[in-house]
Amino acid sequence: MTHQTPLDAALSPPRVGLFCTCLVDTIRPSVGFAAAKLLEDAGCEVDVPLQTCCGQPAFNSGDRATTRALAEQVIRAFENFDYVVAPSGSCAGMIRTHYPELFAGEPDWAARVDRFCAKVFELVSFLVDVRGVTRVDAAYDGAVTYHDSCSGLRELGVKAQPRQLLASVEGLALVEMQDADTCCGFGGTFCVKYPDVSNAIVEKKAGNIAASGADTLLAGDLGCLMNMAGKLQREGRDIAVRHVAEVLAGMGDEAPIGAPQHDGKPKEAGR
């Protein structure tokens, strides 16, 4: 990678706590490894402390007590790092945007939480906006389209950053789908509470993905990716689905999300 901050080499590397997220930890660990590689390539010292859920499912369900307990655990685990980075706009948005309201009006917590939240970032935004990364040393053969997840886009302003870095990936052609910034229908607990509405939304999204002509779908949130991958597969569409970090880190040979295994080898859908 190249950076816009050459003086950083003479300084101590920033200590970054990698907030892996529940889904990455349990469903797609390769995203965590890709995130760690990208952060280390950007000159950071990366650690993965013992961690738990950010609390978003409980928060969205109105369970403030559980959310508060989880938030306190997250803060204690990560507050000694220079930065906290998550390969998820959803989790980073939950922490940075909603933690302050959980502790509002509490003198012993409010200022502490504000300081903590100010150093929480979504992965690709951190690389571009904080570390000044302008390109990556990676290759990916094919046409990709990018889905802007709701939380990353609307709470954190993540839109241009992934496209900037994807433009530097050798062999990759980015094609924009219609309504790239429209919800995929996942919404965390929304898809469980309102499955019919969720299915109608992701059905339209899947149609836009297919109409783009891309053979790979990328996004920055694993929940969105799992939702869209499931719909695309149920419709019989041969489109690979990957987290953007995997492609930016040069890990595009990993089996696509939800792809079956054949004879011990990953099926290279859409490649």
N, C-alpha and C positions, 0 to 999 in steps of 0.2 A: 504494500500500500504506500501511497505518497500522501503527505500531509501539508497543510498550509501553515503549520506551526513548527518550523525547523528548530526553534530554540528549546522545544520540549525535550530534545535528546540530552540536553545539559541539565535537566531538572530531574528530580526524583519522579518515577512513574506514578501516576495517580492510582490509588488503591480502589478497585471497583468490586463491590459486592454484587455477584450475579444472582438475581432473583429468577430462578429457573421457571417457576409457575407449576401448578399442579399437573396440568395437561402435558407439558413437556416432560416432566419427571416420570409420569406414569404411561404416557402414550407414545411420545416421540423424543426420546433422549438425544437423538442426533441434533436436534435444534439447539439444545443446550451446549453440546460440544462445538457446534458451528458458532454460536454466540461467543463462547470463550475464545475461540481462535481469532475471530474478528477483533475482539477487544485486545487480545495480546498483540496482534499485528498492528494495532493502533497505539501501541506503546503503554498499555495499561498492565498493572499487576492485578490479576483476577483471583478472587477467592469465592467459594460457594459455602457460606455458613449454613448451619442447621436452620431450616426454615419451614414455614407452614403456609397455608393458603392466605392470600391477600384479604380475604373476607368478602369478596364481591358477591358470591351466591347468597350469603346470609344477608348482606346489605340490600340486595335487590328483592329479597323476600320479606324485608321489614324487620329482620331480627337484629336490632341494633346492639343488644347485649353481646351476642356471639361475635358480631363484627368488631366491636370494641375490643374484646379479648384477643382476637386474632391480630388486630392492628397493633396492639401493645407488643405482642410477640415479634411482629415484623420490625417494629421500630427498635426494639432492644437488640435484635439480631444484626441489624444493618447500620445503626446510626454512627458507628465509629469508622465507617468507610468514607472515602472522599466522594464517591458517587454510588448510586444504586441503579443498576441497569437491568431491564427485563426485555426478553424477546417477545413482547406482547404489549400492544397499545392498550388492551383492555385492562390488564393488571396494573400497568404503570399509570393509566388514567384513573383507576380506582384509588390508588395510593395518593397520587399527587393532587387529585381534584377533590376527593371525598373524605380523606382522612381528616383534613382540617375541620370539617363540620361535625365530625364525631367528638372532637375535643374542644369545640368552641366555648368560650366563656370560662375555661378552667385554667387558672393562673399557673398551676403546676405543670400543665401539659401543653397549652396552646402555643407558646413560643417555641418549645422544643419540637413540636410537630411541624410547625411552619419551617423551621430550619431543616428538618429531615426531608420534608416533601420537596423543598427547593432543589435537592440534589438527586431526585428520582427522574429517570429518563427511559423512554422506549429505546431499544437497541440502535436502530438505524438513525434515528434522530440524534442520539448521543454521538455516533460516529461522525456524522456530517456537521452538526451544529456545535458540538463541544470540542471534539478532537480534530475537526477540520479535515477529515478524510475526503478526498476528491475522487478516488478511483480504487478499485480492488484488483488483485492479481488472481483472476479466475476466468474460467471458460465454461460455456454451456452452449451446446449446439441445438438451436431451435428457436421457434417463435413463442414468446410468453406474453401473457396478459396479466395485469395486476389489479387486485381487488383492494380498495381502500376500506379498511374496517372502521366501524362507526366510532369507537372510542378513540383510537389512534388519530383519526382525522379530526373529529369534532372537539375532543378534549385536549389533544396535544399538538395539533397542527401537523401531523405526519402525512405528507402527500408528495412533495417534490423530492424529498431526501432519498427514498428507495429508488425512484426513477433515475436520479442523478447517478447513483452507484451502479444500477443495472446497465446504464449506458456504457459503462467501462468494461463490462464482462465480454470477453472475446467470443464471437460467434452467436451472441444472443441478439435477437430482434424483438423489441418491445412493441406490441400492438395494443392499442387501447380498446377495451370493450365499451359498449354503450352502458351508461349509468354505472361506471366503475365505482362511484362513491355512494351507491345505494346499498342499503342493508341486505345481507345475505339471508336473514331470517333466523339466525342462530340466537343471538341475544342472551346467551347464558341460560338462565332458567325460563326465559320467554318461550323457547322452543318446546319446553316440557309443559308449561301452563297452557299454551295456545298452539298445539301442534298443527291444526288445520291452517291457521294463518301463517305459521312459520313455513309450512310446506308450499303454500302458494307463493310466498316471497322467494324462496330458494329455487322454485321451478322457473320463475322469470329470470333469476340470476343465472341459472344454468343455461338457459336459452341464449342469454347475452354472451356468456363465456364461449359457447359453441359457435355463435355467429361471428365472433372475432377472428376465427380461423387459427387461433393459437393452439399449439399442441401441449402447452404447459400453463397451469394457473399458479400464480404466486400471491401470497399475502403475508402480513406480519403477525397474524393471530391464529394460533392453532385451532381454537374453537370454530372460527369461521371456516378454516380450511377443511376440518373434519366434516362440517355440515355440507359444504359444497362438494367435497369429494364423494360423500355418500350419495348425494343426489345425482351427480354425474355418472356414477357407477350403476345406480339403479336404472338410469335411462340408457345404459349401454354405450356411453360416450367414452372413447379412448383418449382421454385427456389426463396427463399426469398432473398431480397436485403436490406442491412443495412449499415449505416455508421459505421466505425470501432469504433468510440468513444462510440456509443450506447452499443456495446458489452463489451468494456473494462470497462464501467461505470456500468455494471450490469443492463442495460436497454434493454436487448434482448427480453423482452416480448412486447415491442411496436410493433404495426402493421408494417409489412415490407413496404418498400417504394412502393407506388402505389398499395398496396393491397386493395381490396374492403372490405367494412364493411358488416357484416352479423348479423342481429338481434341485432345491436348495439354493437357487439363484433368484434374485428379484426380477420380477417382470418389469421391463423398461417401457411402461405405458407411455405413449406419446413421444418416444425418443427415436 
